[in-house]
Amino acid sequence: MGVGKYLGLLALMLLSLLALHSSPVEACSCMPSHPQTHFCNGDYVVIIRVMRKSLRLVQDNVAYKVEVKKSYKMNEAGHKLLKHGRIVTPNSDAMCGINLDIGKLYVIAGRGPYLNSCSYVKEYLKMSVVERRGFAGAYRKGCKCSVQPCFGQSCLSEHQSATSCKWSPFAKCETDYSACIPSHYRTPEGIISKCHWRRTPAYKKCMSDP
């Protein structure tokens, strides 16, 4: 690995750690993540409809009243965060805040008390069919695999482990039309698993005409 590439990856890792351990006011940078990573790591993954926005600021945060239309994933922490039907986010872009449009449906995958620009937030109507199916179940099947962010022109062709898929944040085909899932192979030594990008029809079409 070249020195420049190594330093770039190290810088991104440090930014990610700062985002995880700082308040929304202190950090607004994070490692790019595939939608599947957001699903697998999230405390909650839900479809919400935005009902209204609070005009009162509390510690530079704004709250949205939301209706949870469908839950794809919800652990105990996620249930506590959403039990009052409220999403809290910083009040400005500079503090990682996000803006939600009243009345629209969003898929969100959140972790911790704040929804911010490091969370997965996407308007439902703007999601690809594969993304919708991913959140509905395909991503869950791949949670034993990890999606490893990959930077540089040659990194995608380098060797990857059996438990991960390499992914460029600029790779539209893998982001919008695929999921990293395990395949099982029977060998003389027993059954082994290897993670790979699922070749959906939309993914194959994207790869043939990127």
N, C-alpha and C positions, 0 to 999 in steps of 0.2 A: 504494500500500500504506500503511495506517495506521501511525502510529508504534508503537502498542501491539503490533500484529501483527508488525511488523518486529523489535521488541525480543524478542518471544517466540520467533521463529524463530532469532534470533541466540543467545539463551540455550540453546536446544536444540542448536544446532550446537556451541557451546562445550562442553556436557556430553558430546556425542558424541566430540569430540576428546580430552577428558580420559579418557574410557573407553578409547580406543584407545591412548593413550600412557602409561597408568598401570598399575600392577600391580593385581591383584584387590583388594588391601587398600585401595588408595588411591581407587578410583573404583567407583561402582555405578550409574551413569546412562548411558543411551545413547539415541540417536534411535530411535524406533519403526521397525521394518522389516517390510515385507510378506514372507511366506514365499518368494516368488520372489527377492527381494533376498538373503535368507539363502542360497538355493541358488546363485545366480550368484556371490556373493562368498565362499562357503565354500571352505576347503581340502579339506574332505571332507563328503559328505552320505551318511549310511548308516542302515540299520536295525540296531539293536543289541538284544541281550537282556542284561539286567543279571544277572550271575552271583553276585557278592558285593561287599561293601563292606569296604574295609580299615579296621581299627580303629586303625591307626597314623597319626598326623598328621605330616606333613613340611612345615615352614614354613607352618603353619596351613591346609594343603590336605589333602583326603581323596581317595583313589583308589577307583574302581570297576573291578572286573574285568568286562569285557564280551565278548560274542561277537558279531562282526559277521556278521549274517545276510544282508545284501544291501548292495551298494555302488552308489549312484547316481552318485557323483562322487568322484574321489580324485586329487588332484595329488601331486607328490612330497613336499611338506611334510605333507600329510595322511597319506600312507603312513607317514612317519617317526613321526608322532604316534600312530598307531593300531597300529603293527606288533607291539606287545607286548600288545594287547588291553586297554588300560588308559585310563580317562578320569579326568582330574584336575580337581577343582573346589574352590574355597574351602570351608571347613568351616562357614560360617554365612551366613544370608541377608544380614546386614549387610555381608558382604564379597563379595556377588554370587553366593554359592554356590547350587547347585541340589540338590534331593533326588530320587534315583531309587529306585523300588521294586524290590526283588529279584524276579527272575523275569519282569518285564514287558518288553514290546517298546516301543522308542522310535524315532522318527525324529529324528536330530540333524544339524544343520548347524553345523560348528565352524570356527573360524579362530584359529590361534595355539595355544599350549600348554595353555590352560585352557578348560574348558567353564564358562560362567557364565550369569547371567540375561540377558545380552545376546545369547546364542547362541539358535538355534532348537532347542528341545527340546519334543517333544510325544509323548504316549503314542499308539501307532499306532492303537489301537482308538477313540480319541477324534477322529481325523482325519476330515474329510469325504471322500467319494469323489473330489471334484475336487482336494482337497489331495493325496491319494495319487497321483492321475494326474499332478498337477503335478510332484511330486518324481520320478515315474517317467519324465518326459520333456517334459511341456508347459512347465514353467518353463525348461528348457534352450533351447527354441525362442524364448523371449523375452529371452534374456540381452543381446541388442543393444538392447533397450529398457530404460529405467530407470523404476522406480516412485518417484515423488516424494512424500514425506510432505506433507500439506496440512492446514493448521490454520485454523480460523475458519469461520463459517457460509457465507461467500460464495466461499471459495477454489476449491471444486470447479467453480464455473461460470466461473471466469476462464480466459483463453486458456492453452493448454499447448503445448509444443513437439511437433514431429512424432516425436521420439524418446523420449517419456516418457508415462506415464499418471499422473494425479494420484490420490492415495490418502489417505483419512482413516484414521488408526489405529482409529477407531470404526466404520468401514464394514464390517459383517459380510459383505455380499454380495461385495465385491471381495476380502476377505481369505480367506473360506472357499470361494468358489465360482467364482473367476475367475483369469485370468492375463493379464498385459500382454504382448501379442504384436504383431508387425508384420504389416500387410497391404500388399500391393503393388498399386499402381495404375499403369496405363499412361496417360500424358498426351502431348500433342504435344512436350513437352520431354524425354520419356523416362519410364522407370519410376521411380516414387518410392515410398517406404515411409512408413507412418504407424502409430504404435503405438496400440493401443486395447485396452479390456478385452474379453476373449473372452466372448461371450454364450452360455455353456453353458445347457442346460435348467434346471439348478439355479440358475444366476445369474439367469435371467429370472424364475423363480418367486420367488426372494428379492426381486427388485426390484419385483415386482407386489404382494408382501405382506411388506414389510420388517419 
